[in-house]
Structure formats: structure tokens, C-alpha cells
Amino acid sequence: MLSLFVLLPLVALAGAASLQPHIQHLTARETAVESPVEISPRIIDGYDVQGVDNVPYLVSLSLTRATYTHQCGGVLIAKSWIVTAGHCVEGVRSFNGDILGMPVYAGVSNRSNVTVAQVRHVDFASVHRSFNGNAGSDNIALLHVSQPFVYSARVQQIALPDVEEDYAGKLVTAYGWGLTDVEGDEFSKQLQYAFAPLLENSQCELLLPTDAPLTSKQVCSSVKTCYGDGGTPLVYWPIDGPAELVALGSWSYMPCGYANRPTVYTAVSSYVGWIYATIAAYYQLN
């Protein structure tokens, strides 16, 4: 039986009908029959986050402008800047024809009530030029919003890691509104979290098939994430200092948590230089 993997999906769920292993952005759910396919977090076996002020840097990216439809997560790194997965941005472009104008919701814990959210709209997006839709490519993107968010107890930025900082072995927490049940068909309304030590890459390689597209710019967690958790963060809480952004939900095998295979994340420490360079270039041109 061939294994299939996919990027942490968008709005809906999907199984893979192809007989060849491949990656895809999922927009509709089919039945995955004996096809271990991919990715990202209820967080499965997770817990409810009590209060959005515990995760004030997490945002929800809406697929459509007219109605709030959670597609992916993102992370606030400055008042006007969000970092997310590249496949999330490309998914919106594919669905809407453009990323500009996409609503971003901050200050949300329970998605059934977004009246308290701060809503901003994307006016600039930069997907890493080496991202090509494959799981092994540079799955990261930056979004700029036309009006800055207003910081409060519910809305704050997260600290970026140092360049090439290694979090292996440290306890990290995953957050997301994705599926909480492999057989489910609706994203979680209540924000979920789960935690586990970040795996060493050598450990991750042992838990994945030999042909898995794991790179040195990716990290693995045994937390079982699922559809709807693309772009959501892995966070490290140091004893002293603010929370640090370790990684962003990228890809995994399906069904979610299949054979206890780990979820693979984009290691943000590998892209700190790209983030700063992209932001600097934006302000030089605008």
C-alpha cells in the first residue's frame, strides 16, 4: 500500500484518489480508503484553550471575504504582519483568484463568536519564491494588512526565534481550530492545544517513510494535527521571556495521525533572515 501525504489543508477535507504519492491543497472531502495521507491538527486528543489572551498572537485566515470561513491559521509577528504557510496563501489565490482583500481575524478563541474579533484585510502577500506546492519546499509566507491591529490583552505579537535556533527536545505547544476527529467533517469551534517535546530530526526520520520529503528546514512534533491547522504555530514558552514561534503547520500523512506518524512543520528559525528581508523590501517599495 502506497502512502500519501498532503499539505495541512484548507477549508474542507479530502482523501487522495491517486495511486501515486503526491501533495495537494485540499478543498473538498472525499473518502480516504486505506490511503494513509497527510497532515496537520481538534488538535486530535487536544484540550480547549481557556481564554484567547493565552494565545493572543494566533489569527484565523478566512477563505472568503463575504462570510467568515476559517481556512488556515497564522501568527502575528508585528502590528501589520502575519506569518503563515505558503500553501494557505496559494489556496486562497486558487479559490478566489487573488489573496488581496482576504480577511484576517485576531482575538478569537471560539470561532462561533467572531463579533469580538479585530478584522483586517490583506493588502500584500509574499510567498517564499522556492515554494512550489511540494511538501519539501519552502512552505512559508508573509502577509501585510492595510490597517494595523490594535494590541490588547487579546491581540499581541509573538517573538521570533534566533536564526537557526534549535528547539529539539524542548516542550512545545501546538494550537489550532482544525479537525479534532479523523472522521469529522467540521473544524473545531473552540481553539485547541496539545504539547509534546519537539523531536530530533533523526527521530523524525525513523518515524516517517524513507521517501518522506523531510528537509533540514523542517521540524517534527508527535502532536496529531489535522485539516484546518495549516499555518498554525508550534510555540515554546521559556521560563523567562515571551513565547517564541518555533514552527508553522506544514504537512503530514493522512488520515490525520496515521500510524502515529509525526506532523511536519516549517522551522521558522530557518527563515528569520527571509522574514526581515521581505519586510525591509516592502517598506523600501511602499
N, C-alpha and C positions, 0 to 999 in steps of 0.2 A: 504494500500500500504506500503510495507516494504522499509525502507531507506537503501541505500547502500553508503558506504564510501570507499575511496581509498587513498593510499599514493600519494603525489604530483608526478605526472608521469614523465616518461622519455621522449622518443623521440616522440612518437605519442600519439594519444588519444584513449580513449576507453570508452565504456559503459559497464555495467555489465549485463550479461545474467542470472546469477544465481538468484534464488528466495530467497536465504538466504543472509543476510548481510555479507559482507566479505571485506577484504582489498586485494588489489593486485597491483603489479607493472605493469603499462600499457605499452604495446609495439605496440599495433595496435588499430585503432579506429573502433568501431562498433557503431551502433545507440543505444543511451540510450532511451528507450521508457518508459516514466513515471517512471523512476528509479532514484530518487534523490541519486546521488552517489558523490563522493568526489573532490576534492582538489586543490589546490594551484595556483597563478596568471598567454594579454596585461596587465600588470595588468589590469583587466577589469575596465573600466572607469578611467584608469590611464592617465598619461601625459608622453610625451617624455622627457628623461633626456638630457639636453643640455651640452654635453661635458663629456668625460669619467673621467676627472680629478675631477668631482663631486662625483664619486663613484670608486675611484682607487683600492679599496680592493676587488671588485667583480670580480670573474673569471667564465669562461664558461667551463664546463667539456664536452669533446667530446665523443660520444659513440664509434666512430671508430678511428683507427689510420690513415687509408689511406686518408680519407676525413673528413673535419671538419663537424661534425653533432652535434649540441647542444643537450645535454641530460638533464643536471641539472646545477644549479648554485653552487658556492662555495665561500668561503671567505678567503682571505689571512690574516693569523694571524702572520706570520713571513716570512722571505725571502724564506724558503723552505717548509713551512707548510700551508696547507689548511684545513679548517673545512667545512664539508658538511653533508648532510643527509645520514644515513646508507643505506636507500633503493636505493639511487643513486649508491652507490658502488656495492651493490648486483645486481642491474640491469645491470651494465656493466659486472660483472662476469658471469651473466646468459647469456648475449648476446655474449660475446667474449670468455668466458671460463677463463678469467683472468683479473685482474684490472691493472696489471703491464704493463707499456708502454702507458697507456691512456694519450692522450694529454690534457693539461690544457692551456687555452688561457686567458691571462691577458692584460689589457689595451684596452679592446674592448668596444665600445658603440653601434655602428651599426654593426650587425653581417654580413652584406653584404660585409664588407670590413675588413678582418682579416689580411691583409698584414702588418699592423702596430702593430699587437699583439706580445707580448712576449709569446713564446710557450715552455712549459716544459713538461716532461713526468714523470708519477708516477712510483716510484721505491719501494714504501712501502705504505701499507694501513692498517688501524686498524679500524674495525667496533666495536662499543661497544658490548661486549660479551653478553649483555642482550637483544640486538635487535633480534627479531625473525620474523620480517616481519609484525607484527601486529601493528595497529595504537597506541596502548597504551604502546608499548615497547620503549626502549631507542634508538630513531632514530637519531643517530649521528655517524660521522666517521671522522677520520683524515687521510690526505694524505700527503706524503712527496715526493718532486720532486728531480730528480737526479742532477739538476743544479739549484742553487738559482736564483730567479728573481732579476732583477736589479731595484732598486727603482728609480722612476722618478715622474713627476707630474701626470702621467697616471697610475702608479703602486705603491701602498703603502699598508701597513698592517693596520688593524683596531684594536682598543683597545678592549680587553676582559673585560667583566663586573667583578665586585667583586663577590665573592662567595655568592650565594643566594640573589643577589641584586634584589629588587622589582621595576619594571618599571610600574606597574599598574597605569593607569590614565595619564601617560606621553605620549606626542605626538611622535609616532614612524613612520618611513617611510619604506615601502616595495619596493624592487627593483626586476626586473626580465624581462626575454625575453619570458615568457610563452604566452599562448593564450590571445588575447585581446577581443575575441568574443566567447561566449559559443558555437556558431555554427561553429566556424572557424576550419580550418584543417592545419594551418601553424603557427608556432611560430613567434612572433614579431621579426622583424629585428632590430628595434630601441629599445634600453633599455627603459623600462617604470618604473614609480614610482607612488605611491599613499601614502597618510598618513592618520592616524586616531589615536585617543587615544587608548592605549593598554587596553583591557578590564580586569576588575577584574575577577578572576576565577568564582566567584559567578554569575556574569553577563553572563559569557560564558555558564555556566551550564544551565541557563534559556533559552538560545537561541539554545541549542542543544537538541537532543532527550535524554530521561532519560537513555538510554542504551549506550550513546556515550562513547568511551574509553578515556575520558579525565583524565589526571593524574596531580599531583602537579608539575611535571617536564615539563609541557606544558603550553603555554600561547596562548591567542586568539586575533585576530585582525579582525575588520569588513571590512578591505580591501579585495576585492574579487580577489583572485589569482586563477591560473588555471594550466593546464598541461604545463610542462616545467619549472615550478617555484620551484620544489623540491630543497632544499638546498640553496635557495636564502635568503638573510638576511632581518630581521627587524632591523632597526638602530635607535638609539637615539642620537640626537645632543644636548649635554649640552650647556649652554650659554658660558661656558669657558671649554676649553679642546677639545680633539679629539672625533670623532664619536665613539660610543660604540656599540658592537654587542649584540643585545638583544636576538635574536632567529633565527632559521632556518626553512624554509618552510617544513612542515611535511605531514599533511593530511587535508582532507576536504570532504564535501559531493558534489556529482555530481547531475545534471550538475553544473558547477562552479557557486558559488553564489546562489545555490538553496535556495529559501525561506529566503534569507538574512542570512543564517547560516554563522557564522564566520569561518575563516580559522584557523587551529590549527598549532602552531609552537613549535619546541623543544626549551625550555628555556635554553640558553647557560649558564646562571649563575648557573644552577644545575649541570653543567658538567665541570666547570673550574678545579676542582681537578683532574678529569679524564684526561683532556687535558694535564695538566702539567705532570701528572704521566706517561702518554703514551709517551710523548716526551722524558722525562728523561730515560725511559726504552729503547727507541730506541737508544739513544746515549751511553747507557751502553753496548749495544749489538753490536754496529757498530763502 
